[in-house]
Amino acid sequence: METAANTSQFKIILGSSSVHRQKVLSEMGYNFTVMTADIDERSIRKEKPEELVVALAEAKNFSTVCQFGYKVGSHPTVWDFYQAEAIIPKLPIGHFQKDAEASVLVTCDQVVVFEGTIREKPSSKEEARQFIKDYSGGSAATVSSVLVTNLRTGFRKGDLDKVEIYFHAIPDQVIDNLIEEEMILNVAGGLITEHPLMLPYIKQVVGTMDSVMGLPKALTERLIVEAL
């Protein structure tokens, strides 16, 4: 099957400041521009994790499309929840307009689900510590959404990916060391499975590590190809 890597030239805009997502997209062989999503994620609430990650990815995507004056191909149907601020551009608007004929915008979101409860980024070190203690000897799941927009045609395509993670018992000292690095406060559920301190305590991953990192490769590749 044809992949995005061998289609005609195009530009990717990644609407995420996540270093983990940037790493995954780089591993996929893409060059891309990063934009920082400056939205109030806590103002967007949904009861189901699948609905929440889709809503957040849609909000990030929609605010960017509106900011640069692109016209989406279909009328939005979920913007009643939208109360977020616009994504802050890192490049001049004219630059994106110039390249609009060959540009795709990728936005994402992820939550962790533990015992039926949605977990987003920890609000404090104390909450992060409790999150990891809860995972010790147990399991959790990640629910990720990816939304890709063709900025020339307005065509938008999104989908979900889920992963289950099972843990060995995690020593308190390991938890303390993870908390001190503070990066744990910037990831959903305080969960960094690929971290060298955490890896020895991952018992099983049902799914892919790139999905746990917030950007499932196979799904993202498929959506880019379909959007193009």
C-alpha positions in Angstrom: 0.0 0.0 0.0 1.2 3.5 -0.8 2.4 5.4 2.3 2.7 9.1 3.0 6.4 8.9 2.6 6.2 8.2 -1.1 3.4 10.6 -2.0 4.0 14.0 -3.6 5.7 16.6 -1.5 3.7 18.0 1.3 4.2 19.9 4.6 3.3 18.6 8.0 2.2 20.8 10.9 2.2 19.1 14.2 -0.2 20.8 16.6 1.5 19.6 19.8 4.3 20.6 22.0 4.8 17.0 23.2 8.4 16.0 22.8 7.2 12.4 22.8 4.9 12.9 19.8 7.7 14.9 18.1 10.0 12.0 18.6 7.6 9.5 17.2 6.8 11.6 14.1 10.6 12.0 13.5 11.0 8.3 13.7 8.4 8.0 11.0 10.8 9.9 8.7 8.9 13.2 8.5 10.1 16.7 8.6 7.5 18.9 10.3 6.7 22.3 11.9 5.6 22.4 15.5 2.9 24.6 16.8 2.1 24.9 20.5 -1.5 24.2 21.5 -2.5 26.9 24.0 -6.0 25.8 25.0 -7.7 25.3 28.3 -8.2 21.5 28.1 -10.0 21.5 31.5 -12.8 23.6 30.0 -13.7 20.7 27.6 -15.4 17.8 29.5 -16.8 14.5 28.3 -17.8 11.5 30.3 -16.3 8.9 28.1 -12.5 8.8 27.4 -13.0 8.2 23.7 -15.3 11.3 23.4 -12.9 13.4 25.5 -9.8 12.8 23.4 -11.7 13.3 20.2 -13.2 16.6 21.5 -9.8 17.9 22.5 -8.1 16.9 19.3 -11.0 18.5 17.4 -10.7 21.7 19.5 -6.9 22.0 18.8 -7.5 21.3 15.1 -10.4 23.6 14.7 -8.8 26.6 16.4 -5.8 26.3 14.2 -7.8 26.0 11.0 -9.8 29.1 12.0 -6.7 31.0 13.0 -5.2 30.7 9.5 -8.4 31.3 7.7 -8.7 27.8 6.2 -12.2 26.6 5.3 -13.1 23.2 6.5 -14.9 20.9 4.2 -17.8 19.9 6.4 -19.8 21.9 9.0 -18.6 21.3 12.6 -21.0 19.4 14.8 -19.2 19.3 18.1 -18.2 22.9 18.7 -20.9 23.5 21.4 -18.3 22.3 24.0 -15.5 24.5 22.6 -14.3 27.2 25.0 -10.6 27.0 24.4 -8.3 29.8 23.3 -6.6 29.7 19.9 -3.4 27.9 19.3 -0.5 30.3 19.2 1.3 30.2 15.8 5.1 29.9 15.8 5.5 30.9 12.1 4.0 33.9 10.2 0.6 33.3 8.8 1.8 34.1 5.3 4.2 31.2 5.5 1.4 28.7 6.0 -0.9 30.3 3.4 1.9 30.0 0.9 2.3 26.3 1.5 -1.4 25.6 2.1 -1.7 23.5 -1.1 0.6 20.9 0.2 0.0 21.0 4.0 -1.6 18.7 6.5 -2.3 19.5 10.1 -2.0 16.8 12.8 -3.5 17.2 16.2 -3.8 14.6 18.9 -4.9 14.0 22.5 -4.6 11.2 25.0 -5.9 10.2 28.4 -5.1 7.3 30.7 -8.0 5.2 32.1 -7.5 3.6 35.5 -10.3 1.5 37.0 -12.8 3.3 34.7 -11.6 6.8 35.7 -10.2 9.3 33.2 -6.7 10.6 34.1 -5.2 13.6 32.3 -2.0 15.4 33.2 -1.3 15.4 37.0 -2.1 18.7 38.6 0.7 18.3 41.2 3.6 16.0 42.2 1.4 14.5 44.9 -1.2 13.6 42.4 1.4 12.1 40.0 2.8 10.1 42.9 -0.6 8.6 43.6 -1.2 7.8 40.0 2.0 5.8 39.7 1.4 4.1 43.1 -2.0 3.0 41.7 -0.4 1.5 38.6 2.0 -0.6 40.7 1.2 -4.3 40.4 -1.9 -3.4 38.4 -2.9 -2.1 34.9 -4.1 0.9 33.1 -5.0 1.8 29.5 -4.3 4.7 27.2 -6.9 6.1 24.8 -5.4 8.3 22.0 -7.0 10.3 19.2 -5.4 11.6 16.0 -7.0 14.1 13.7 -5.5 15.0 10.3 -6.7 17.9 8.2 -5.7 18.6 4.6 -5.3 22.4 4.7 -6.0 22.8 0.9 -9.2 20.8 0.6 -10.5 21.0 4.2 -10.8 17.2 4.3 -10.6 15.9 7.9 -10.0 12.4 9.1 -9.6 11.1 12.6 -9.6 7.9 14.6 -8.8 6.3 18.0 -6.2 3.9 19.3 -6.2 2.0 22.6 -3.4 0.3 24.5 -3.5 -1.8 27.7 -0.4 -1.7 30.1 0.3 -4.1 32.9 2.8 -3.4 35.6 5.0 -5.2 38.0 5.2 -3.7 41.5 7.0 -0.3 41.3 9.3 0.5 44.3 8.7 3.7 46.2 12.3 4.9 45.4 11.7 4.5 41.7 8.4 6.5 42.0 10.3 9.2 44.0 13.0 9.5 41.3 10.4 9.7 38.5 8.5 12.5 40.4 11.7 14.5 40.9 12.3 14.7 37.1 9.0 16.7 36.8 8.4 15.7 33.1 5.9 13.3 34.5 3.6 16.3 35.1 3.4 16.9 31.4 2.0 13.5 30.3 -1.4 12.0 30.7 -1.9 10.0 33.8 1.8 10.7 34.8 2.5 7.6 32.7 5.9 7.5 30.9 6.3 3.8 30.0 9.4 4.4 27.8 11.4 6.0 30.7 14.5 4.0 31.7 13.3 4.0 35.3 9.9 2.7 34.4 10.7 0.2 31.7 11.8 -2.6 34.1 8.4 -2.5 35.7 6.3 -2.8 32.5 5.0 -6.4 32.6 3.1 -6.3 29.3 1.9 -3.9 26.7 -1.1 -4.9 24.6 -0.7 -2.5 21.7 2.3 -0.3 20.6 4.7 1.8 22.6 4.4 4.7 20.1 0.6 4.8 20.8 1.4 5.0 24.6 3.7 7.9 23.8 0.7 9.7 22.3 1.1 9.2 18.5 0.3 5.8 17.1 2.4 5.4 14.0 0.2 3.1 11.9 -2.9 5.1 12.6 -1.2 8.5 11.9 0.3 7.2 8.6 -3.0 5.9 7.5 -4.8 9.2 8.3 -2.2 11.3 6.5 -2.5 9.1 3.4 -6.3 9.3 3.5 -6.2 13.1 4.0 -3.9 13.6 1.1 
